[in-house]
Amino acid sequence: MSKYSIVNTTKEQRERFVANAEAINLLGAIPLTKENRALLQTYVDGQNELDDLREMIIDKYTR
């Protein structure tokens, strides 16, 4: 299992992972949409794994 999986992390760790990723994103990428930010919150809350989120976001943009 990944060190980022829900079963291997606490909510606080997931919050830090997401905050760090958002900070890196702000260095040169397009800011996250509210919808994508809400999807990331489902990871923080332990509802969806990152792999699932990646698939959801890819599906959203390939429709």
Secondary structure, DSSP 8 states (H G I E B T S, - for coil): --TTSGGGS-HHHHHHHHHHHHHHHHTTS----HHHHHHHHHHHTTSS-HHHHHHHHHHHHH-
